[in-house]
Amino acid sequence: MADDELIALMYQAASGLVNWPVVLDHIAETFVGVGIHIIGIVKSSGQIALSLHTSRSPADIILEAHVSDPYETLGSNLPVGQVVNNRGNNGHELADIPFFKNFLLPYGYRHIVGGKICDDNELITMLGVCRGPEHPAFNRYEERRVERLLTHFSNSMGLMRGTREWRAHSNAGEALLGRSQRPSFLIGPGARLVFANGAGHDAFKQASIIVNRQGVLAARDSEADAKLKCALCALGVLGQDAPNQCPDRIALWLHDVSRGHRVPACLWAIRPHMSLRAFGKDPMGMLILASDDPPRRNVPDPLVLASMFGFTPAESRIAAHLIAGEAPKQIAVALDLQMPTVRYHIRQLLAKTRCQDQRQLVRRLSEALEVNGL
């Protein structure tokens, strides 16, 4: 699609005639093999006002983008309209951003172009465009195209601000969880249920793992409920007697009383100052039940591995497939990754677990899952 057609679509999206993911999908196709993320942050509160991404963006990466601040360095240092590229020496601004370095790059993205769409008294809005290692780095011609698009993003979003379409994107955290197929819940002080996505409401209807007791979230099994409450206390999100040093993520298990087996889960701390207030202004916990898809039951849920060992989403996916007995070549095919990317992940996993080789890594991860009942 020609740039003029893309620009016309932007203004249609600003008017509510086209959905923004459709526009971003077309831009992704034009630039070949990319993921795109646009994020807007209110200066006075630090809260996310807008979060847009391509429809095929990896869900775990987008979730990470709303739990940690992915654009802090870019937002504070980059002039409006200036494009930075991680190709060559002009990419130091992007290379210094932990989210790009620790999540996007390990996930399989290698080439990144970014820019600031607007920066006024009210709002900062930024754009990130990513491409995998199977494609060449963004060249100067593509940088100029992104620079032109930044101008029209700025104009179209300026038209959209204050409209119903803009406000529809403002509750970024809940909208993101609403897309997830995993049962997911936001938990406030006193284990108060703040939000449950569609899969979470289905879990409430079944009432075999998790229940809603007059607005308080609880595990159906008493032993699992005690573990859940202890984990919430450890994260410091129950509003009482929070420990001085709280972990950010905890893996645990809940019990499915109807089928008689344990269900792995993970609990994340949502801290407003770190999450750009995408989930509101108060500290909360986010409970995510692991995938219970029978054909994949031999593969541990990557989110659980990430919570247990501090792996990135990309590393967790690789670790899950290693535990399931797959060789690196099989993993590359299954996850549509290049072999150098898979080898990079495995080296990172070995370093984080202090294992000497892949066999020791698999044994250590499997033993840790077994000990924790996961």
C-alpha positions, 0 to 999 in steps of 0.5 A: 500500500502506498504511503498516501493511502496509509496516511488517508487511513490514519485520518479515517481511524482518527474519525472512527471510520476505521479501527486503528489495528487495521491501519497498523496492520497495513503499515506492517505489511508495507514495511514487511515483517514488523510489529508496531506499538503506539503508546500515549502517556499523560504527563501529569499522572504518568498514566497510559492514555492510549495503547495501539498495536498490530493485531498479530503482536505477541500477547506476552510482549504487549502485556510486558509493555503495560507492566513495565515502562518500555519507552522511558528513555525514548520519551524523555530524550528524543525530540518530536518527529526525530527518528532513531534506528538501532542500525549503526551508531545512531541507535544508542537511544534505543539500545539503552531502553531495557524493554527493547534490550531485554524483551523485544530483542530476545523475542526475535525482533532485531531491527527497531525504528522509533520516534516521538509522535507528540510531546506537549503540556498534556501528553507524550505519544511514541511509536516503535516499529520492529522487524525480525532478523530474517529481514534487513535493518531499516535503511535511510529511505525507510527512516524517511518514510517513518519520519513522514508517517510520524507527522501524520500520526501527530496530526491524526491523533491530534484530531482524535484527542477528546473524542469517544474513540480516544477515550475508548482506548484509555483503559489500556490494561483491562482492554489488554486482558480482555484479549487474553485467552487465559483466565485473568483477574485484577485484585485490589486491597483485601483481595477485592476483585477489580476486573475479570476478563471473559475467560475469567468470568467463565472460570467463575461460572465453573466455580471449580478453581476460582470463585467470586465471594461477594466481590472478593476473589478466592480459590475454591480449594482452601489450601490453594486459597491460603497459598493465594492469600500468602502470595498476595501478601508477599507482593504487597498488594493486599494493603496491609503489612507489606514486606519491605522488599516485595517480589514482582512475580510469584508462581503458584498452583491452584486446585481444580476440585472438579477434575482433581488436578493442580492448575499452574498460575502466576501472580504479578504485582501491578505497581502504578509507578512502573506500569504507567498506570495502565491498570489504574492508580492503585497497586494491585495483583494480576492473577493469570491461570495457565493454559489448560489446552489438553494438546499442550499439557506437556508444555509448561505455561511460559508465563509461569516459568517467567514468574518462577525464574525471572525469564523474559517472555521469549526465554520462557517460551524456549524453556517450555519447549526444552522441558517438553523434550524438543530440540532447538531445531524443532523449537525454531520451527514451532515458534517460527524463529531463526536458529541464531535466535533460539541459541541466543535464548538458550545461552541466556537461560543457561546464564540465568540458571547457572547451568553448564549445559542444556541437559542440566538446564532441563533437569533443573527447571523440571525439578523446580516445577515438580517441587512447586507442584507446577 
